[in-house]
Amino acid sequence: MKNSASFRTTDKLKFIIPSLIGILLFMFPVMYNEKLTIPIAILAEILGNFLGDTIPAIMTTIIAVTAIATVVTKIAKPSFTQKDGFFNTLLNVSIFWTVVRVLAMIFAIMTLFEIGPEAVWSEVTGAVILYDLLPVLLTVFLFAGLFLPLLLNFGLLELFGALLTKIMRPLFKLPGRSSIDALASWLGDGTIGVLLTSKQYEEGYYTKREAAVIATTFSIVSITFSLVVISQVDLGHMFIPFYITIGVAGFVAAILMPRIPPLSRKPDTYYNGEEQDEKELIPSGQSPLKWGYNQAVERASKNKSAGKFFRDGGRNVLDMWMGVAPIVMTFGTIALILAENTKLFVYLGMPFIPLLELLQIPDAAEASKSLIVGFADMFLPAILASEIPSELTRFVVAAVSVTQLIYLSEVGGVILGSKVPVSLWEMFVIYILRTLITLPVIALMAHLFFF
């Protein structure tokens, strides 16, 4: 490790300028159209408005091309997909994921042209994914993917890792660099946090356990969407106590979740199978700031060309569009079909009725339905709760839905489509555990606010 005096000025500028741009794009809060957001989200919204009604057709095309290319890869085995590398990882997937991609193509085409059973393409099932969610993912993934290297490759994570490891390790059993993932999620979008985590895991900075913990515990819901949820239950005037509540509940869950199964049982091995080593260990006699700065500049100095920056960014975008979007389309649509056309989530929510009654939550039976349906889509609990008479209950349902984090129509689908080692079954268990941990905290806070 060089010391700061031995670095060239150009190396220092390679760290400082891209990192500042990355902070500005991903983490600097600005007011836009009377809401707090980040520049990446603004760029995504501008592009979304420009493309307008063409986005569902664009996403259907991307999903169809992905499915066809994957099937061709499985059958014909073209040489460029068989060698280790980007296209091998992208297209040479297992039979299960091939089926998922083909289903995504079928669902997207049925929804775009409104053909086949209405249960698939109705405005409360497939149309929610294709017309409401995937347009956001198309635009967010484009800009987030292109500019992610600003956060990943120019030393910012090395600096934060050194500065915050003494906080993140004891509290959350995580490396300091994971704080960036949480911050990007909080100010921007939970999917950005998942994608950032997946890339860090693939590059060998997180172990399987750390990647699973960060993706399921720190890919927090953005400020903007939290405001949408509390407004849906007609309690927008209580946003400040609402956000304090989800902050406290989320903090409690973040401390407990890494210490209990299934997350605690994940192996501390890296993507390549190597055992964990402490990548943020600060040598004695070095201050965290100085050590982090030296590591950051050394990492930044390894970037030799703008071409590599855009190549990495372009691969990120393709990975997100072709790897993640089909997963979201398939699992999101299936989950919403089950939520809208069966009583599955009603039955699954019944065991929560005694707990809600014990916590003195009014309309416990109605509230119980919302506690499980959020696994399909985070906005569904708020929609169901909007008809509940009790303000306290609506407050609790809204807060729980935000702190549950794992919902298949977005973050859950993105996790399944990423390299983060969390299965569908594990996600459901984590979702239930987060519910059981955060519900009592939220109920207590709600009774204080509605006393």
Order of alpha helices (4+ residues) and beta strands (2+ residues): alpha-beta-beta-alpha-alpha-alpha-alpha-alpha-alpha-alpha-alpha-alpha-alpha-alpha-alpha-alpha-alpha-alpha-alpha-alpha-alpha-alpha-alpha-alpha-alpha-alpha
